[in-house]
Amino acid sequence: MPRINSSKYESEIIDAYEVDDQYDSFKKDKFKCPECNVQIQFNRGINAIDPHFKNWPKKSHLSNCEILKIHKQHNKGNNNDIEVLISTILPRAERLQKLNSIEKIRKARNRYFGKRSKQFLNSLTSISYEELKNLTIRTENKTTVKIIDLIMRQDEIINKLNSNDESFVCILKGYTTKAVEIGENIKIPMTFGGKYGNSQKFDLFIPSSYKSKNDKNINKIESKLIYCYGLPEKNEYGSKIDLFSITHQIAIIER
Ligand SMILES: [Zn+2]
């Protein structure tokens, strides 16, 4: 009985938290599995704090559904963190990149860098590397990826940016330094050239319009080993990941 965080709704892929936030605006019998199109059901979860999609009563995913396969392949036991990780369907980076209205971009950012990514990152820091090693997840563009392949050091990210025109989502693993102001914006440079083996500069970048939202949390993530979930990019100022929400995009690995 696989749980997933996303569903297809009127040809769009939506996140369970989105449904939870605007419960009355969705027709509850219209959710479908993004892979096999079978009808699925929205559920708010225990104590209504864990929204997800699950099987519609007496309807199963088709036997060739890849989501079903992933769930069969991993023995979750009672490990809720594994459940969270493998029930995640990774959003497509292009979906965010190709949007042209501010309202759509805002909505997509909430979807990408919202409560689900926070939950995902927390689960990531909670389970052992041994357990993590074998876990796979499905992406919206219908490929199966190993979670550890999403976790990248900044040199790997920069190399991929240099060799690849397509945008991609990833989880940066690295050490932060002290935040610095760049005009109205804030940048948090990652360490490089030192003992952690990264040779190239990379920054986390908080655009000015997101500064007030993140102000209080900046010092909590300085000089820490972190995971940062986001869309890496390269421009004339260097390579970076935009940070819209520290709470939802960053998990501290060493406390
Ligand atoms: Zn399915």
py3Dmol code that shows the C-alpha trace and the ligand (Angstrom):
import py3Dmol

protein = """\
ATOM      1  CA  MET A   1       0.000   0.000   0.000  1.00  0.00           C
ATOM      2  CA  PRO A   2       2.436   2.689  -1.159  1.00  0.00           C
ATOM      3  CA  ARG A   3       2.308   6.209   0.131  1.00  0.00           C
ATOM      4  CA  ILE A   4       3.467   9.043  -2.076  1.00  0.00           C
ATOM      5  CA  ASN A   5       3.834  12.771  -1.619  1.00  0.00           C
ATOM      6  CA  SER A   6       2.622  13.758  -5.079  1.00  0.00           C
ATOM      7  CA  SER A   7      -0.327  13.027  -7.290  1.00  0.00           C
ATOM      8  CA  LYS A   8      -1.514  13.886 -10.735  1.00  0.00           C
ATOM      9  CA  TYR A   9      -4.436  16.295 -10.664  1.00  0.00           C
ATOM     10  CA  GLU A  10      -5.936  17.605 -13.890  1.00  0.00           C
ATOM     11  CA  SER A  11      -2.686  16.841 -15.727  1.00  0.00           C
ATOM     12  CA  GLU A  12      -0.594  18.744 -13.182  1.00  0.00           C
ATOM     13  CA  ILE A  13       1.596  17.164 -10.524  1.00  0.00           C
ATOM     14  CA  ILE A  14       0.770  18.482  -7.082  1.00  0.00           C
ATOM     15  CA  ASP A  15       2.144  17.997  -3.611  1.00  0.00           C
ATOM     16  CA  ALA A  16       0.176  16.617  -0.662  1.00  0.00           C
ATOM     17  CA  TYR A  17       0.941  19.714   1.454  1.00  0.00           C
ATOM     18  CA  GLU A  18      -0.630  21.851  -1.243  1.00  0.00           C
ATOM     19  CA  VAL A  19      -3.840  19.882  -0.990  1.00  0.00           C
ATOM     20  CA  ASP A  20      -3.681  20.079   2.776  1.00  0.00           C
ATOM     21  CA  ASP A  21      -3.307  23.872   2.656  1.00  0.00           C
ATOM     22  CA  GLN A  22      -6.203  24.400   0.239  1.00  0.00           C
ATOM     23  CA  TYR A  23      -8.297  21.394   1.027  1.00  0.00           C
ATOM     24  CA  ASP A  24     -11.624  22.726  -0.255  1.00  0.00           C
ATOM     25  CA  SER A  25     -10.383  23.674  -3.674  1.00  0.00           C
ATOM     26  CA  PHE A  26      -9.690  20.085  -4.784  1.00  0.00           C
ATOM     27  CA  LYS A  27     -12.093  17.430  -6.029  1.00  0.00           C
ATOM     28  CA  LYS A  28     -11.172  14.518  -3.810  1.00  0.00           C
ATOM     29  CA  ASP A  29     -11.908  11.784  -6.336  1.00  0.00           C
ATOM     30  CA  LYS A  30      -9.610  13.222  -9.022  1.00  0.00           C
ATOM     31  CA  PHE A  31      -6.194  12.312  -7.661  1.00  0.00           C
ATOM     32  CA  LYS A  32      -4.195   9.834  -9.710  1.00  0.00           C
ATOM     33  CA  CYS A  33      -0.893   8.036  -9.435  1.00  0.00           C
ATOM     34  CA  PRO A  34       1.638  10.064 -11.482  1.00  0.00           C
ATOM     35  CA  GLU A  35       3.033   6.804 -12.872  1.00  0.00           C
ATOM     36  CA  CYS A  36       0.187   4.400 -13.540  1.00  0.00           C
ATOM     37  CA  ASN A  37      -2.784   6.774 -13.439  1.00  0.00           C
ATOM     38  CA  VAL A  38      -4.800   4.666 -11.041  1.00  0.00           C
ATOM     39  CA  GLN A  39      -7.069   6.626  -8.725  1.00  0.00           C
ATOM     40  CA  ILE A  40      -5.480   7.377  -5.337  1.00  0.00           C
ATOM     41  CA  GLN A  41      -6.681   9.005  -2.158  1.00  0.00           C
ATOM     42  CA  PHE A  42      -5.537  12.028  -0.186  1.00  0.00           C
ATOM     43  CA  ASN A  43      -4.967  11.480   3.508  1.00  0.00           C
ATOM     44  CA  ARG A  44      -4.040  14.001   6.191  1.00  0.00           C
ATOM     45  CA  GLY A  45      -2.099  11.410   8.171  1.00  0.00           C
ATOM     46  CA  ILE A  46      -1.944  10.749  11.901  1.00  0.00           C
ATOM     47  CA  ASN A  47      -2.973  13.849  13.866  1.00  0.00           C
ATOM     48  CA  ALA A  48      -3.484  15.540  10.491  1.00  0.00           C
ATOM     49  CA  ILE A  49       0.168  16.544  10.292  1.00  0.00           C
ATOM     50  CA  ASP A  50       1.445  14.115   7.703  1.00  0.00           C
ATOM     51  CA  PRO A  51      -0.454  14.683   4.466  1.00  0.00           C
ATOM     52  CA  HIS A  52       0.132  12.099   1.730  1.00  0.00           C
ATOM     53  CA  PHE A  53      -1.602  10.085  -0.950  1.00  0.00           C
ATOM     54  CA  LYS A  54      -2.410   6.420  -0.531  1.00  0.00           C
ATOM     55  CA  ASN A  55      -4.372   3.698  -2.301  1.00  0.00           C
ATOM     56  CA  TRP A  56      -8.012   4.338  -3.073  1.00  0.00           C
ATOM     57  CA  PRO A  57     -10.038   1.645  -1.260  1.00  0.00           C
ATOM     58  CA  LYS A  58     -10.047  -1.549  -3.326  1.00  0.00           C
ATOM     59  CA  LYS A  59      -7.885  -0.040  -6.064  1.00  0.00           C
ATOM     60  CA  SER A  60      -4.276  -1.032  -6.506  1.00  0.00           C
ATOM     61  CA  HIS A  61      -1.484   0.456  -8.527  1.00  0.00           C
ATOM     62  CA  LEU A  62      -0.988  -1.369 -11.819  1.00  0.00           C
ATOM     63  CA  SER A  63       1.490  -4.202 -11.520  1.00  0.00           C
ATOM     64  CA  ASN A  64       4.045  -2.407 -13.715  1.00  0.00           C
ATOM     65  CA  CYS A  65       3.842   0.843 -11.695  1.00  0.00           C
ATOM     66  CA  GLU A  66       7.391   1.926 -10.819  1.00  0.00           C
ATOM     67  CA  ILE A  67       6.264   3.479  -7.549  1.00  0.00           C
ATOM     68  CA  LEU A  68       4.892   0.118  -6.524  1.00  0.00           C
ATOM     69  CA  LYS A  69       8.180  -1.513  -7.483  1.00  0.00           C
ATOM     70  CA  ILE A  70      10.234   0.878  -5.350  1.00  0.00           C
ATOM     71  CA  HIS A  71       8.033   0.235  -2.355  1.00  0.00           C
ATOM     72  CA  LYS A  72       8.289  -3.516  -2.790  1.00  0.00           C
ATOM     73  CA  GLN A  73      12.025  -3.350  -3.152  1.00  0.00           C
ATOM     74  CA  HIS A  74      12.718  -1.540   0.126  1.00  0.00           C
ATOM     75  CA  ASN A  75      12.087  -3.121   3.436  1.00  0.00           C
ATOM     76  CA  LYS A  76      10.874  -0.202   5.513  1.00  0.00           C
ATOM     77  CA  GLY A  77      10.149  -2.069   8.722  1.00  0.00           C
ATOM     78  CA  ASN A  78       8.766   0.564  11.036  1.00  0.00           C
ATOM     79  CA  ASN A  79      11.271   3.138   9.934  1.00  0.00           C
ATOM     80  CA  ASN A  80       9.295   6.279   9.225  1.00  0.00           C
ATOM     81  CA  ASP A  81      12.341   8.078   7.822  1.00  0.00           C
ATOM     82  CA  ILE A  82      12.786   5.450   5.117  1.00  0.00           C
ATOM     83  CA  GLU A  83       9.083   5.713   4.387  1.00  0.00           C
ATOM     84  CA  VAL A  84       9.390   9.496   3.964  1.00  0.00           C
ATOM     85  CA  LEU A  85      12.387   9.182   1.670  1.00  0.00           C
ATOM     86  CA  ILE A  86      11.074   6.534  -0.691  1.00  0.00           C
ATOM     87  CA  SER A  87       7.575   7.981  -0.866  1.00  0.00           C
ATOM     88  CA  THR A  88       9.011  11.219  -2.232  1.00  0.00           C
ATOM     89  CA  ILE A  89       8.663  11.884  -5.921  1.00  0.00           C
ATOM     90  CA  LEU A  90      11.343  14.339  -6.853  1.00  0.00           C
ATOM     91  CA  PRO A  91      10.044  17.422  -8.702  1.00  0.00           C
ATOM     92  CA  ARG A  92      11.406  18.224 -12.127  1.00  0.00           C
ATOM     93  CA  ALA A  93      13.787  21.153 -12.201  1.00  0.00           C
ATOM     94  CA  GLU A  94      12.446  22.371 -15.547  1.00  0.00           C
ATOM     95  CA  ARG A  95       9.072  22.932 -13.983  1.00  0.00           C
ATOM     96  CA  LEU A  96      10.492  25.765 -11.928  1.00  0.00           C
ATOM     97  CA  GLN A  97      12.863  27.087 -14.565  1.00  0.00           C
ATOM     98  CA  LYS A  98      10.322  27.482 -17.331  1.00  0.00           C
ATOM     99  CA  LEU A  99       7.684  29.407 -15.437  1.00  0.00           C
ATOM    100  CA  ASN A 100       7.099  32.958 -16.547  1.00  0.00           C
ATOM    101  CA  SER A 101       4.672  34.524 -14.097  1.00  0.00           C
ATOM    102  CA  ILE A 102       5.724  35.651 -10.617  1.00  0.00           C
ATOM    103  CA  GLU A 103       2.675  34.021  -9.095  1.00  0.00           C
ATOM    104  CA  LYS A 104       3.487  30.657 -10.690  1.00  0.00           C
ATOM    105  CA  ILE A 105       7.111  30.889  -9.647  1.00  0.00           C
ATOM    106  CA  ARG A 106       6.109  31.641  -6.067  1.00  0.00           C
ATOM    107  CA  LYS A 107       3.754  28.684  -6.036  1.00  0.00           C
ATOM    108  CA  ALA A 108       6.350  26.352  -7.503  1.00  0.00           C
ATOM    109  CA  ARG A 109       8.957  27.499  -4.997  1.00  0.00           C
ATOM    110  CA  ASN A 110       6.619  26.680  -2.163  1.00  0.00           C
ATOM    111  CA  ARG A 111       6.124  23.288  -3.709  1.00  0.00           C
ATOM    112  CA  TYR A 112       9.824  22.644  -4.159  1.00  0.00           C
ATOM    113  CA  PHE A 113      11.226  24.229  -1.088  1.00  0.00           C
ATOM    114  CA  GLY A 114       8.341  23.745   1.292  1.00  0.00           C
ATOM    115  CA  LYS A 115       7.337  21.425   4.094  1.00  0.00           C
ATOM    116  CA  ARG A 116       8.013  18.304   2.100  1.00  0.00           C
ATOM    117  CA  SER A 117      11.656  19.137   1.475  1.00  0.00           C
ATOM    118  CA  LYS A 118      12.065  19.894   5.165  1.00  0.00           C
ATOM    119  CA  GLN A 119      10.631  16.492   6.012  1.00  0.00           C
ATOM    120  CA  PHE A 120      12.806  14.828   3.373  1.00  0.00           C
ATOM    121  CA  LEU A 121      16.017  16.488   4.620  1.00  0.00           C
ATOM    122  CA  ASN A 122      15.249  15.652   8.238  1.00  0.00           C
ATOM    123  CA  SER A 123      14.782  12.007   7.326  1.00  0.00           C
ATOM    124  CA  LEU A 124      17.994  12.114   5.371  1.00  0.00           C
ATOM    125  CA  THR A 125      19.975  13.232   8.419  1.00  0.00           C
ATOM    126  CA  SER A 126      18.220  10.704  10.640  1.00  0.00           C
ATOM    127  CA  ILE A 127      19.141   7.473   8.930  1.00  0.00           C
ATOM    128  CA  SER A 128      22.511   5.796   8.634  1.00  0.00           C
ATOM    129  CA  TYR A 129      24.638   5.929   5.523  1.00  0.00           C
ATOM    130  CA  GLU A 130      24.349   2.137   5.275  1.00  0.00           C
ATOM    131  CA  GLU A 131      20.583   2.397   5.045  1.00  0.00           C
ATOM    132  CA  LEU A 132      20.768   5.346   2.729  1.00  0.00           C
ATOM    133  CA  LYS A 133      23.052   3.616   0.282  1.00  0.00           C
ATOM    134  CA  ASN A 134      20.429   1.387  -1.268  1.00  0.00           C
ATOM    135  CA  LEU A 135      17.435   3.693  -1.271  1.00  0.00           C
ATOM    136  CA  THR A 136      15.995   4.821  -4.563  1.00  0.00           C
ATOM    137  CA  ILE A 137      13.272   7.311  -5.375  1.00  0.00           C
ATOM    138  CA  ARG A 138      11.232   8.151  -8.411  1.00  0.00           C
ATOM    139  CA  THR A 139      11.342  11.506 -10.170  1.00  0.00           C
ATOM    140  CA  GLU A 140       8.547  13.321 -11.968  1.00  0.00           C
ATOM    141  CA  ASN A 141      10.225  12.718 -15.284  1.00  0.00           C
ATOM    142  CA  LYS A 142       9.909   9.019 -14.606  1.00  0.00           C
ATOM    143  CA  THR A 143      13.372   7.888 -13.772  1.00  0.00           C
ATOM    144  CA  THR A 144      14.535   6.015 -10.726  1.00  0.00           C
ATOM    145  CA  VAL A 145      17.494   7.578  -8.947  1.00  0.00           C
ATOM    146  CA  LYS A 146      19.596   6.570  -5.981  1.00  0.00           C
ATOM    147  CA  ILE A 147      19.216   9.058  -3.177  1.00  0.00           C
ATOM    148  CA  ILE A 148      22.977   9.129  -2.614  1.00  0.00           C
ATOM    149  CA  ASP A 149      23.450  10.171  -6.240  1.00  0.00           C
ATOM    150  CA  LEU A 150      21.427  13.303  -5.498  1.00  0.00           C
ATOM    151  CA  ILE A 151      23.821  14.240  -2.716  1.00  0.00           C
ATOM    152  CA  MET A 152      26.701  16.161  -4.271  1.00  0.00           C
ATOM    153  CA  ARG A 153      29.803  18.078  -3.221  1.00  0.00           C
ATOM    154  CA  GLN A 154      30.221  21.540  -4.721  1.00  0.00           C
ATOM    155  CA  ASP A 155      32.983  20.466  -7.141  1.00  0.00           C
ATOM    156  CA  GLU A 156      30.696  17.766  -8.532  1.00  0.00           C
ATOM    157  CA  ILE A 157      27.860  20.278  -8.880  1.00  0.00           C
ATOM    158  CA  ILE A 158      30.096  22.770 -10.685  1.00  0.00           C
ATOM    159  CA  ASN A 159      31.360  20.083 -13.050  1.00  0.00           C
ATOM    160  CA  LYS A 160      27.816  19.023 -13.822  1.00  0.00           C
ATOM    161  CA  LEU A 161      26.784  22.654 -14.403  1.00  0.00           C
ATOM    162  CA  ASN A 162      29.686  23.059 -16.810  1.00  0.00           C
ATOM    163  CA  SER A 163      28.871  19.968 -18.805  1.00  0.00           C
ATOM    164  CA  ASN A 164      25.113  20.186 -18.792  1.00  0.00           C
ATOM    165  CA  ASP A 165      22.677  22.813 -20.006  1.00  0.00           C
ATOM    166  CA  GLU A 166      19.695  21.341 -18.252  1.00  0.00           C
ATOM    167  CA  SER A 167      18.876  22.416 -14.752  1.00  0.00           C
ATOM    168  CA  PHE A 168      18.747  19.776 -12.063  1.00  0.00           C
ATOM    169  CA  VAL A 169      17.777  19.487  -8.432  1.00  0.00           C
ATOM    170  CA  CYS A 170      20.347  18.234  -5.974  1.00  0.00           C
ATOM    171  CA  ILE A 171      21.315  18.103  -2.350  1.00  0.00           C
ATOM    172  CA  LEU A 172      24.541  19.948  -1.702  1.00  0.00           C
ATOM    173  CA  LYS A 173      26.643  18.511   1.111  1.00  0.00           C
ATOM    174  CA  GLY A 174      29.276  20.851   2.423  1.00  0.00           C
ATOM    175  CA  TYR A 175      30.577  23.269   5.038  1.00  0.00           C
ATOM    176  CA  THR A 176      29.282  26.801   5.328  1.00  0.00           C
ATOM    177  CA  THR A 177      31.284  29.834   6.430  1.00  0.00           C
ATOM    178  CA  LYS A 178      30.111  33.233   7.739  1.00  0.00           C
ATOM    179  CA  ALA A 179      27.408  35.072   5.850  1.00  0.00           C
ATOM    180  CA  VAL A 180      28.355  38.236   4.006  1.00  0.00           C
ATOM    181  CA  GLU A 181      26.208  41.028   2.590  1.00  0.00           C
ATOM    182  CA  ILE A 182      26.355  41.582  -1.140  1.00  0.00           C
ATOM    183  CA  GLY A 183      24.402  44.755  -1.734  1.00  0.00           C
ATOM    184  CA  GLU A 184      20.879  43.985  -0.562  1.00  0.00           C
ATOM    185  CA  ASN A 185      21.460  40.245  -0.763  1.00  0.00           C
ATOM    186  CA  ILE A 186      23.194  37.782   1.508  1.00  0.00           C
ATOM    187  CA  LYS A 187      25.629  35.148   0.504  1.00  0.00           C
ATOM    188  CA  ILE A 188      26.928  32.272   2.556  1.00  0.00           C
ATOM    189  CA  PRO A 189      30.117  30.966   0.965  1.00  0.00           C
ATOM    190  CA  MET A 190      30.969  27.299   1.271  1.00  0.00           C
ATOM    191  CA  THR A 191      34.500  26.381   2.329  1.00  0.00           C
ATOM    192  CA  PHE A 192      36.924  25.508  -0.416  1.00  0.00           C
ATOM    193  CA  GLY A 193      40.585  24.825  -0.910  1.00  0.00           C
ATOM    194  CA  GLY A 194      40.874  23.440   2.599  1.00  0.00           C
ATOM    195  CA  LYS A 195      40.722  20.062   4.220  1.00  0.00           C
ATOM    196  CA  TYR A 196      37.335  19.063   2.827  1.00  0.00           C
ATOM    197  CA  GLY A 197      38.586  18.634  -0.681  1.00  0.00           C
ATOM    198  CA  ASN A 198      36.552  21.192  -2.601  1.00  0.00           C
ATOM    199  CA  SER A 199      38.631  23.223  -4.999  1.00  0.00           C
ATOM    200  CA  GLN A 200      36.036  25.640  -6.354  1.00  0.00           C
ATOM    201  CA  LYS A 201      33.969  28.444  -4.851  1.00  0.00           C
ATOM    202  CA  PHE A 202      30.294  27.904  -4.242  1.00  0.00           C
ATOM    203  CA  ASP A 203      27.722  30.043  -2.419  1.00  0.00           C
ATOM    204  CA  LEU A 204      24.327  29.827  -0.885  1.00  0.00           C
ATOM    205  CA  PHE A 205      22.534  32.971  -1.959  1.00  0.00           C
ATOM    206  CA  ILE A 206      19.600  34.655  -0.221  1.00  0.00           C
ATOM    207  CA  PRO A 207      17.967  37.138  -2.608  1.00  0.00           C
ATOM    208  CA  SER A 208      17.031  40.458  -0.979  1.00  0.00           C
ATOM    209  CA  SER A 209      13.294  39.760  -1.153  1.00  0.00           C
ATOM    210  CA  TYR A 210      13.774  36.623   0.976  1.00  0.00           C
ATOM    211  CA  LYS A 211      16.099  38.257   3.499  1.00  0.00           C
ATOM    212  CA  SER A 212      13.563  39.220   6.150  1.00  0.00           C
ATOM    213  CA  LYS A 213      12.034  35.751   6.083  1.00  0.00           C
ATOM    214  CA  ASN A 214      15.410  34.137   6.793  1.00  0.00           C
ATOM    215  CA  ASP A 215      17.174  36.758   8.907  1.00  0.00           C
ATOM    216  CA  LYS A 216      16.747  35.024  12.246  1.00  0.00           C
ATOM    217  CA  ASN A 217      18.061  31.695  11.023  1.00  0.00           C
ATOM    218  CA  ILE A 218      21.211  32.754   9.214  1.00  0.00           C
ATOM    219  CA  ASN A 219      23.523  32.448  12.224  1.00  0.00           C
ATOM    220  CA  LYS A 220      22.214  28.939  12.920  1.00  0.00           C
ATOM    221  CA  ILE A 221      23.660  27.637   9.673  1.00  0.00           C
ATOM    222  CA  GLU A 222      27.021  29.405   9.681  1.00  0.00           C
ATOM    223  CA  SER A 223      30.122  27.213  10.005  1.00  0.00           C
ATOM    224  CA  LYS A 224      28.157  23.975   9.850  1.00  0.00           C
ATOM    225  CA  LEU A 225      28.182  20.792   7.818  1.00  0.00           C
ATOM    226  CA  ILE A 226      24.884  20.898   6.009  1.00  0.00           C
ATOM    227  CA  TYR A 227      22.635  19.457   3.375  1.00  0.00           C
ATOM    228  CA  CYS A 228      21.060  22.077   1.157  1.00  0.00           C
ATOM    229  CA  TYR A 229      18.290  21.146  -1.236  1.00  0.00           C
ATOM    230  CA  GLY A 230      17.939  23.323  -4.299  1.00  0.00           C
ATOM    231  CA  LEU A 231      18.562  24.170  -7.926  1.00  0.00           C
ATOM    232  CA  PRO A 232      22.208  24.970  -8.585  1.00  0.00           C
ATOM    233  CA  GLU A 233      23.069  27.548 -11.194  1.00  0.00           C
ATOM    234  CA  LYS A 234      25.944  29.503 -12.550  1.00  0.00           C
ATOM    235  CA  ASN A 235      25.961  33.167 -13.470  1.00  0.00           C
ATOM    236  CA  GLU A 236      28.481  35.978 -13.815  1.00  0.00           C
ATOM    237  CA  TYR A 237      28.984  36.070 -10.025  1.00  0.00           C
ATOM    238  CA  GLY A 238      29.768  32.369  -9.698  1.00  0.00           C
ATOM    239  CA  SER A 239      28.062  29.112  -8.825  1.00  0.00           C
ATOM    240  CA  LYS A 240      25.284  29.103  -6.268  1.00  0.00           C
ATOM    241  CA  ILE A 241      22.067  27.714  -4.918  1.00  0.00           C
ATOM    242  CA  ASP A 242      19.336  30.215  -4.091  1.00  0.00           C
ATOM    243  CA  LEU A 243      18.065  29.917  -0.581  1.00  0.00           C
ATOM    244  CA  PHE A 244      14.428  30.940  -0.227  1.00  0.00           C
ATOM    245  CA  SER A 245      13.812  29.262   3.086  1.00  0.00           C
ATOM    246  CA  ILE A 246      16.550  28.143   5.454  1.00  0.00           C
ATOM    247  CA  THR A 247      14.035  26.125   7.465  1.00  0.00           C
ATOM    248  CA  HIS A 248      12.846  24.157   4.473  1.00  0.00           C
ATOM    249  CA  GLN A 249      15.987  23.848   2.376  1.00  0.00           C
ATOM    250  CA  ILE A 250      18.711  23.186   4.936  1.00  0.00           C
ATOM    251  CA  ALA A 251      19.391  20.410   7.387  1.00  0.00           C
ATOM    252  CA  ILE A 252      22.411  20.507   9.655  1.00  0.00           C
ATOM    253  CA  ILE A 253      24.342  17.248   9.613  1.00  0.00           C
ATOM    254  CA  GLU A 254      26.687  17.960  12.507  1.00  0.00           C
ATOM    255  CA  ARG A 255      25.091  19.749  15.407  1.00  0.00           C
TER     256      ARG A 255
END
"""
ligand_1 = """\
1
ZN
Zn 0.975 3.779 -9.583
"""
view = py3Dmol.view(width=600, height=400)
view.addModel(protein, "pdb")
view.setStyle({"model": 0}, {"cartoon": {"style": "trace"}})
view.addModel(ligand_1, "xyz")
view.setStyle({"model": 1}, {"stick": {}})
view.zoomTo()
view.show()
